[in-house]
Amino acid sequence: MTVHQILVVDVGNTRAKFGVFDVGSASAPQPRTITAIELAAVPDFTEAVFDWIAGPNIEVPQRVILAGSNPPYLDQLLADPSWGHITPTVVRTAADIPINTDVDEPENVGVDRLLTAFAAAQLFAPAQAAIVVDSGTATTIDLVTADGVFRGGSILPGLRLSAYALHDYTARLPMIDTDRFGLPTDDSLPLPGRNTRAAINAGLFWGQLGAIKEITGRLQAAALSQFGCRETPIRIITGGGGRKIATHLTDSVFVDSLALHGLAVLATNT
């Protein structure tokens, strides 16, 4: 069977995630490589993307599909002449994603939320309800019922955004590097925190984890009582902070960059 490659890009508020998926070797697109860059850390965003595309193990993709919650960076990437003869497909609105929704304002649901829900429904939870936790700048926790319908969920500040809020809106609280949570130098965020920095660390991480547990528990109950699901929804964790969170949620599945999987499936079906 002929295998070709799809390039997928998701431009977020603070990070851009991009990957190459092989299509044709399995029933669903398979990730060959996925990476992310901090937008503030590179002097030229588009140059960084095309340098990565030119790297090893990446062929000229037959299709390119882009999405993102950061329109200026997305438009900058689209306008770059380096695409040559390739015309990227762009996912800009909820209407571009083929998933049924049951919410008050479907046109206003974020593309990132719908992409992860679409991926969960298509790849990871066929005929089973799923709760998708996306830990990024914001943490979104959404329910997709067993019939593949997006039912909504919750949005709360993510780890990094919460750290910035504590630092920016107080006079003396220090800025916390939440990217270091879960690293080998991390001391497991003990409680009680015995100094200001340790107390903030513990509050940010365990508070985020507690919120996720509480909200997913309520969504699981709603799936069973309100939407007629016969089984408790599985919980899928993704996003920049997802790996750290997933280590403390053993009944969950971690998927790196679930939105990219959604884009890859979308590209193969259109």
TAURJO-V656652 format. One record per residue. N is the residue number from 1. RES is the residue in one small letter. D_LAST is the distance of its C-alpha to the last C-alpha in whole Angstrom. Layout:
n->N res->RES d_last->D_LAST
n->N res->RES d_last->D_LAST
This chain:
n->1 res->m d_last->20
n->2 res->t d_last->18
n->3 res->v d_last->17
n->4 res->h d_last->15
n->5 res->q d_last->15
n->6 res->i d_last->13
n->7 res->l d_last->15
n->8 res->v d_last->14
n->9 res->v d_last->17
n->10 res->d d_last->18
n->11 res->v d_last->21
n->12 res->g d_last->23
n->13 res->n d_last->27
n->14 res->t d_last->29
n->15 res->r d_last->27
n->16 res->a d_last->23
n->17 res->k d_last->22
n->18 res->f d_last->20
n->19 res->g d_last->19
n->20 res->v d_last->17
n->21 res->f d_last->15
n->22 res->d d_last->16
n->23 res->v d_last->13
n->24 res->g d_last->15
n->25 res->s d_last->18
n->26 res->a d_last->17
n->27 res->s d_last->15
n->28 res->a d_last->14
n->29 res->p d_last->13
n->30 res->q d_last->17
n->31 res->p d_last->19
n->32 res->r d_last->21
n->33 res->t d_last->22
n->34 res->i d_last->22
n->35 res->t d_last->24
n->36 res->a d_last->25
n->37 res->i d_last->28
n->38 res->e d_last->30
n->39 res->l d_last->29
n->40 res->a d_last->33
n->41 res->a d_last->34
n->42 res->v d_last->33
n->43 res->p d_last->34
n->44 res->d d_last->31
n->45 res->f d_last->28
n->46 res->t d_last->26
n->47 res->e d_last->28
n->48 res->a d_last->28
n->49 res->v d_last->24
n->50 res->f d_last->25
n->51 res->d d_last->28
n->52 res->w d_last->26
n->53 res->i d_last->23
n->54 res->a d_last->26
n->55 res->g d_last->27
n->56 res->p d_last->28
n->57 res->n d_last->25
n->58 res->i d_last->22
n->59 res->e d_last->21
n->60 res->v d_last->19
n->61 res->p d_last->16
n->62 res->q d_last->13
n->63 res->r d_last->11
n->64 res->v d_last->12
n->65 res->i d_last->11
n->66 res->l d_last->14
n->67 res->a d_last->15
n->68 res->g d_last->19
n->69 res->s d_last->22
n->70 res->n d_last->24
n->71 res->p d_last->23
n->72 res->p d_last->26
n->73 res->y d_last->25
n->74 res->l d_last->21
n->75 res->d d_last->22
n->76 res->q d_last->24
n->77 res->l d_last->22
n->78 res->l d_last->20
n->79 res->a d_last->23
n->80 res->d d_last->24
n->81 res->p d_last->24
n->82 res->s d_last->24
n->83 res->w d_last->20
n->84 res->g d_last->21
n->85 res->h d_last->19
n->86 res->i d_last->16
n->87 res->t d_last->14
n->88 res->p d_last->13
n->89 res->t d_last->10
n->90 res->v d_last->12
n->91 res->v d_last->12
n->92 res->r d_last->15
n->93 res->t d_last->16
n->94 res->a d_last->16
n->95 res->a d_last->14
n->96 res->d d_last->11
n->97 res->i d_last->11
n->98 res->p d_last->10
n->99 res->i d_last->14
n->100 res->n d_last->17
n->101 res->t d_last->20
n->102 res->d d_last->23
n->103 res->v d_last->25
n->104 res->d d_last->27
n->105 res->e d_last->25
n->106 res->p d_last->21
n->107 res->e d_last->21
n->108 res->n d_last->23
n->109 res->v d_last->21
n->110 res->g d_last->21
n->111 res->v d_last->17
n->112 res->d d_last->19
n->113 res->r d_last->20
n->114 res->l d_last->17
n->115 res->l d_last->15
n->116 res->t d_last->18
n->117 res->a d_last->18
n->118 res->f d_last->14
n->119 res->a d_last->15
n->120 res->a d_last->18
n->121 res->a d_last->17
n->122 res->q d_last->14
n->123 res->l d_last->16
n->124 res->f d_last->20
n->125 res->a d_last->21
n->126 res->p d_last->20
n->127 res->a d_last->22
n->128 res->q d_last->24
n->129 res->a d_last->25
n->130 res->a d_last->24
n->131 res->i d_last->26
n->132 res->v d_last->24
n->133 res->v d_last->27
n->134 res->d d_last->25
n->135 res->s d_last->28
n->136 res->g d_last->28
n->137 res->t d_last->30
n->138 res->a d_last->29
n->139 res->t d_last->29
n->140 res->t d_last->27
n->141 res->i d_last->27
n->142 res->d d_last->25
n->143 res->l d_last->25
n->144 res->v d_last->22
n->145 res->t d_last->24
n->146 res->a d_last->23
n->147 res->d d_last->21
n->148 res->g d_last->19
n->149 res->v d_last->20
n->150 res->f d_last->20
n->151 res->r d_last->24
n->152 res->g d_last->25
n->153 res->g d_last->28
n->154 res->s d_last->30
n->155 res->i d_last->30
n->156 res->l d_last->33
n->157 res->p d_last->34
n->158 res->g d_last->33
n->159 res->l d_last->35
n->160 res->r d_last->36
n->161 res->l d_last->35
n->162 res->s d_last->38
n->163 res->a d_last->40
n->164 res->y d_last->40
n->165 res->a d_last->41
n->166 res->l d_last->44
n->167 res->h d_last->45
n->168 res->d d_last->45
n->169 res->y d_last->46
n->170 res->t d_last->49
n->171 res->a d_last->52
n->172 res->r d_last->53
n->173 res->l d_last->50
n->174 res->p d_last->48
n->175 res->m d_last->45
n->176 res->i d_last->43
n->177 res->d d_last->41
n->178 res->t d_last->38
n->179 res->d d_last->36
n->180 res->r d_last->40
n->181 res->f d_last->39
n->182 res->g d_last->39
n->183 res->l d_last->40
n->184 res->p d_last->43
n->185 res->t d_last->46
n->186 res->d d_last->45
n->187 res->d d_last->47
n->188 res->s d_last->45
n->189 res->l d_last->46
n->190 res->p d_last->49
n->191 res->l d_last->50
n->192 res->p d_last->53
n->193 res->g d_last->52
n->194 res->r d_last->55
n->195 res->n d_last->54
n->196 res->t d_last->52
n->197 res->r d_last->49
n->198 res->a d_last->49
n->199 res->a d_last->49
n->200 res->i d_last->46
n->201 res->n d_last->45
n->202 res->a d_last->45
n->203 res->g d_last->44
n->204 res->l d_last->41
n->205 res->f d_last->40
n->206 res->w d_last->42
n->207 res->g d_last->41
n->208 res->q d_last->37
n->209 res->l d_last->37
n->210 res->g d_last->39
n->211 res->a d_last->37
n->212 res->i d_last->34
n->213 res->k d_last->36
n->214 res->e d_last->37
n->215 res->i d_last->34
n->216 res->t d_last->32
n->217 res->g d_last->35
n->218 res->r d_last->35
n->219 res->l d_last->32
n->220 res->q d_last->32
n->221 res->a d_last->35
n->222 res->a d_last->33
n->223 res->a d_last->30
n->224 res->l d_last->33
n->225 res->s d_last->35
n->226 res->q d_last->33
n->227 res->f d_last->30
n->228 res->g d_last->31
n->229 res->c d_last->30
n->230 res->r d_last->32
n->231 res->e d_last->31
n->232 res->t d_last->32
n->233 res->p d_last->28
n->234 res->i d_last->28
n->235 res->r d_last->28
n->236 res->i d_last->25
n->237 res->i d_last->27
n->238 res->t d_last->25
n->239 res->g d_last->25
n->240 res->g d_last->28
n->241 res->g d_last->31
n->242 res->g d_last->29
n->243 res->r d_last->31
n->244 res->k d_last->34
n->245 res->i d_last->34
n->246 res->a d_last->32
n->247 res->t d_last->36
n->248 res->h d_last->38
n->249 res->l d_last->35
n->250 res->t d_last->36
n->251 res->d d_last->34
n->252 res->s d_last->31
n->253 res->v d_last->28
n->254 res->f d_last->27
n->255 res->v d_last->23
n->256 res->d d_last->23
n->257 res->s d_last->21
n->258 res->l d_last->19
n->259 res->a d_last->17
n->260 res->l d_last->15
n->261 res->h d_last->15
n->262 res->g d_last->12
n->263 res->l d_last->11
n->264 res->a d_last->10
n->265 res->v d_last->9
n->266 res->l d_last->6
n->267 res->a d_last->6
n->268 res->t d_last->6
n->269 res->n d_last->4
n->270 res->t d_last->0
